[in-house]
C-alpha cells in the first residue's frame, strides 16, 4: 500500500490542461515491461502456466470487459447510453458488419490468447500523477491476454482526452498547444514501449519463445523475429484502442473527458469524431504502420465537422 500524495488522477489533469513531465516514458516502459516479463519470452514455462491458471479465475471482472468493452457498444444492450444527437453515428457503427466482426475477433484474442499478464484497465483513471511523477493503480482487472491490450487502452484514453479539448480550453491557442502535447505523449509512449521491449528482448529473453539457441548462439540476429512480434503487438493495440474509444461513449462506463461537457450538442460533435476514428482503427489495424500514422489520423478526424 502507498499513500499517493500529492498525486492526482491523470484524467483530471488532462481535463484541466496540466502537463506532466515523463508521462510517456513511464507508461511506455510500464506497458513494455508488463508485456515482456509476464510472457513466455521471460518466464519459465511452469511459472507462466501456473500464473495463467491463477488469473483465469478472475472471472467476474473479465466478464465485465468481455461484455461492456467488446460487445455491448454494438447493440442495444440494457445498460447502454449515449449522448443525444449521436444516433446517426451509432447507426453507422452498429450496421458495420466488418467492423463488428473485427471487434469480435479481438474478443477471441482477449479470451484465448494468454500471451502475458495485463493490467487490464489501463485508462487515464488508473494512473495518478504529479507534474513530474506517474504511478499506476487499480490492477483488479488483471488477466493473461494479448500483449497489446494495455498499450491500446492507454492510447485510446489519450485520444479521447485529445478530442475533448475544445470543450475544456478557453481559446484556440490553448487548445492547439495542449492537443499537440497529447499527440506527442502518444508518439513518445509508443516509442518508449518499443525501445524498452527491444531492450528486454536482447538482454532478458530466457523463456521458451524465440530462444537464443535458435539465433544469437548461432551468430544470427533475432531482429526479424523481434520486429514481427512488435508488429503483432501494435496491430492488437490499434484494435483495442478503437474498441475502447467506442465503449467509453456507447456502453455503460463513460469518460469524464466527454461527460463533463454540459453542451450536449457540442459534446456529440466531439464524440462523433472520436467514434468514427475508432471505427477507422478497428477496420485498419493492420494498415496503420506506426505512431505517426495514428496521430495523423487523429488530426484528420479532429478537423472534421461530422454533426
C-alpha positions in Angstrom: 0.0 0.0 0.0 1.2 3.5 -0.8 -0.4 6.9 0.1 -0.2 8.8 -3.2 0.0 12.5 -2.2 0.1 15.0 -3.9 -0.7 12.7 -6.9 -3.9 13.5 -8.9 -5.8 11.1 -11.3 -4.4 11.6 -14.8 -7.8 12.1 -16.3 -8.4 15.1 -14.1 -5.1 16.6 -15.1 -5.8 16.1 -18.8 -9.2 17.8 -18.5 -7.5 20.7 -16.6 -4.8 21.0 -19.3 -1.9 20.2 -17.0 1.4 19.0 -18.4 3.2 16.0 -16.9 6.9 15.5 -17.4 8.0 11.9 -18.1 4.4 10.6 -18.5 5.1 8.9 -21.9 8.3 7.3 -20.8 6.8 6.0 -17.6 3.7 4.4 -19.1 5.5 3.2 -22.3 8.1 1.4 -20.1 5.3 0.1 -17.8 3.4 -1.5 -20.7 6.6 -2.9 -22.3 7.8 -4.5 -19.0 4.4 -6.0 -18.2 4.1 -7.4 -21.8 7.6 -8.9 -21.8 8.1 -10.1 -18.2 4.7 -11.8 -17.9 5.2 -13.8 -21.1 6.9 -16.9 -22.4 9.7 -14.6 -23.6 10.8 -14.2 -20.0 9.0 -16.5 -17.5 9.9 -20.2 -17.2 7.1 -22.2 -18.6 6.0 -23.8 -15.3 5.7 -20.4 -13.7 3.8 -18.9 -16.7 1.3 -21.7 -16.8 0.8 -21.5 -13.0 0.2 -17.8 -13.1 -2.1 -18.0 -16.1 -4.3 -20.6 -14.3 -4.5 -18.3 -11.2 -5.5 -15.2 -13.1 -8.0 -17.1 -15.2 -10.0 -17.3 -12.0 -10.7 -13.5 -12.2 -14.0 -14.4 -13.9 -16.3 -11.6 -12.8 -14.0 -8.7 -13.8 -13.0 -10.4 -17.1 -16.7 -10.9 -17.8 -17.2 -7.1 -17.4 -14.6 -6.4 -20.1 -15.8 -9.1 -22.4 -19.3 -7.7 -22.4 -19.0 -3.9 -21.7 -15.9 -3.4 -23.9 -16.1 -5.8 -26.8 -19.8 -6.5 -27.4 -22.4 -4.2 -25.8 -21.4 -1.0 -27.6 -22.5 -2.6 -30.8 -26.2 -3.4 -30.0 -28.9 -2.0 -27.8 -27.8 -3.5 -24.5 -29.9 -2.7 -21.5 -27.3 -0.6 -19.7 -26.0 1.3 -22.7 -26.5 5.1 -23.1 -25.1 7.7 -25.4 -25.3 11.5 -25.9 -28.4 12.9 -27.6 -27.6 13.6 -31.3 -25.3 10.6 -31.8 -27.9 8.3 -33.2 -26.7 8.7 -36.9 -23.1 7.7 -35.8 -24.3 4.8 -33.6 -26.3 3.5 -36.6 -23.2 3.6 -38.8 -21.2 1.6 -36.2 -23.9 -1.0 -35.4 -24.6 -1.5 -39.2 -20.9 -2.2 -40.0 -20.7 -6.0 -40.1 -17.0 -6.0 -41.0 -16.1 -3.7 -38.1 -18.2 -5.7 -35.6 -16.5 -8.9 -36.8 -13.1 -7.4 -36.2 -14.1 -6.3 -32.7 -15.3 -9.9 -32.0 -12.0 -11.2 -33.5 -10.2 -9.1 -30.9 -12.5 -10.6 -28.2 -11.4 -14.0 -29.3 -7.8 -12.9 -28.6 -8.8 -11.5 -25.3 -10.4 -14.7 -24.2 -7.9 -17.2 -25.7 -4.5 -15.6 -26.1 -2.8 -15.8 -22.7 0.3 -14.0 -24.0 1.1 -12.0 -20.9 -0.1 -10.6 -17.6 -2.0 -7.4 -18.5 -3.1 -4.6 -16.1 -6.5 -5.0 -17.8 -7.9 -1.5 -17.1 -5.1 1.0 -18.0 -7.3 4.1 -18.7 -6.5 7.6 -17.5 -8.4 7.0 -14.3 -6.0 4.2 -13.3 -3.0 6.5 -13.4 -2.1 9.1 -10.8 0.5 11.9 -11.4 2.2 14.9 -10.1 3.9 17.3 -12.5 6.9 15.1 -12.6 5.9 11.6 -11.4 3.5 8.9 -12.6 2.1 5.9 -10.7 -0.2 3.1 -12.0 -3.1 2.0 -9.7 -6.2 -0.3 -9.7 -4.9 -3.7 -11.0 -8.1 -5.5 -10.1 -8.9 -6.3 -13.7 -5.5 -8.1 -14.2 -5.6 -11.1 -16.5 -3.5 -13.0 -19.0 -4.2 -11.8 -22.5 -2.8 -10.1 -25.6 0.4 -8.1 -25.2 -1.1 -5.1 -26.9 -4.1 -4.7 -24.7 -2.7 -2.3 -22.1 -1.0 -0.1 -24.7 -4.1 0.1 -26.8 -6.3 1.1 -23.9 -3.8 3.7 -22.7 -3.6 5.3 -26.2 -7.4 5.3 -26.5 -7.8 7.4 -23.4 -5.2 9.9 -24.6 -7.1 10.2 -27.9 -10.4 10.8 -26.0 -8.6 13.5 -24.0 -7.4 14.9 -27.3 -10.8 15.1 -28.9 -12.5 16.6 -25.9 -10.0 19.5 -25.5 -12.1 22.1 -27.4 -14.7 21.9 -24.7 -12.2 22.4 -21.8 -9.8 25.1 -23.1 -10.6 28.9 -23.4 -9.0 29.8 -26.7 -7.7 28.2 -29.9 -4.0 28.7 -28.9 -4.5 26.8 -25.6 -6.5 24.1 -27.4 -3.8 23.6 -30.1 -1.0 23.6 -27.6 -2.4 21.0 -25.3 -3.7 18.8 -28.2 -0.3 18.8 -29.7 1.2 17.8 -26.4 -1.2 14.9 -26.1 -0.3 13.7 -29.6 3.4 14.0 -28.6 2.7 11.9 -25.5 1.1 9.2 -27.6 4.1 9.1 -30.0 6.6 9.1 -27.2 4.7 6.4 -25.3 4.7 4.1 -28.2 8.4 4.7 -28.9 9.2 4.1 -25.2 7.3 0.8 -25.4 9.3 -0.3 -28.5 12.6 0.8 -27.0 12.1 -1.0 -23.7 10.6 -4.1 -25.2 13.5 -4.3 -27.6 16.0 -3.8 -24.7 14.3 -6.6 -22.7 14.3 -8.9 -25.8 18.0 -8.5 -26.3 19.0 -8.7 -22.7 16.4 -10.7 -20.7 15.0 -13.2 -23.2 15.1 -16.5 -21.2 11.8 -18.2 -21.8 10.7 -20.9 -24.3 9.8 -18.4 -27.0 12.4 -17.4 -29.6 15.3 -18.9 -27.6 18.8 -17.7 -28.2 19.9 -21.1 -29.2 18.0 -20.5 -32.5 19.5 -17.1 -33.1 22.3 -15.5 -31.2 24.0 -18.7 -30.2 24.3 -19.5 -33.9 25.7 -16.0 -34.6 22.4 -15.0 -36.2 20.3 -11.9 -35.5 16.9 -12.2 -33.9 15.9 -8.7 -35.1 13.4 -10.1 -37.8 11.6 -12.1 -35.1 11.5 -9.1 -32.7 10.1 -6.9 -35.5 7.4 -9.4 -36.2 6.4 -9.7 -32.5 6.3 -5.9 -32.2 4.2 -5.6 -35.4 1.6 -8.1 -34.0 1.5 -6.2 -30.6 1.0 -2.9 -32.4 -1.8 -4.3 -34.6 -3.6 -5.6 -31.5 -3.1 -2.3 -29.7 -4.6 -0.4 -32.5 -7.7 -2.6 -32.5 -8.1 -2.4 -28.7 -7.7 1.4 -29.0 -10.6 1.7 -31.4 -12.8 -0.6 -29.4 -12.1 1.4 -26.2 -12.9 4.6 -27.9 -16.3 3.2 -28.8 -17.2 1.7 -25.4 -16.5 4.9 -23.5 -19.1 6.7 -25.5 -21.7 4.0 -26.0 -21.5 1.4 -23.3 -22.1 1.7 -19.5 -19.0 3.4 -18.2 -18.2 6.7 -19.9 -15.2 9.0 -19.6 -15.4 12.4 -17.7 -13.4 13.9 -20.6 -16.7 13.9 -22.5 -19.3 13.6 -19.7 -18.3 16.9 -18.1 -19.2 18.8 -21.3 -22.6 20.3 -20.5 -23.4 21.5 -24.0 -24.8 18.2 -25.4 -24.7 19.4 -29.0 -21.0 20.2 -28.7 -20.3 17.0 -26.8 -21.9 15.0 -29.5 -19.8 16.7 -32.2 -16.6 15.8 -30.3 -17.7 12.3 -29.5 -18.6 11.7 -33.2 -15.0 12.4 -34.2 -13.8 10.0 -31.6 -16.3 7.3 -32.6 -15.5 7.5 -36.3 -11.8 7.4 -35.7 -12.3 4.3 -33.5 -14.1 2.7 -36.4 -11.1 3.5 -38.7 -8.7 2.0 -36.2 -10.7 -1.3 -35.9 -11.0 -1.7 -39.7 -7.4 -0.8 -40.5 -5.4 -2.1 -37.5 -3.1 -4.0 -39.9 -2.6 -1.0 -42.2 -1.7 1.7 -39.6 2.0 1.2 -39.5 3.2 3.4 -36.7 2.5 6.1 -34.2 2.8 9.0 -36.6 0.1 7.5 -38.9 -2.1 7.1 -35.8 -1.6 10.7 -34.7 -2.1 12.0 -38.3 -5.4 10.2 -38.3 -6.3 12.0 -35.0 -5.5 15.4 -36.6 -7.6 14.5 -39.6 -10.7 13.5 -37.6 -10.3 16.5 -35.3 -10.7 18.8 -38.2 -13.9 17.0 -39.5 -17.3 18.7 -38.9 -19.3 15.5 -38.6 -22.5 16.5 -36.9 
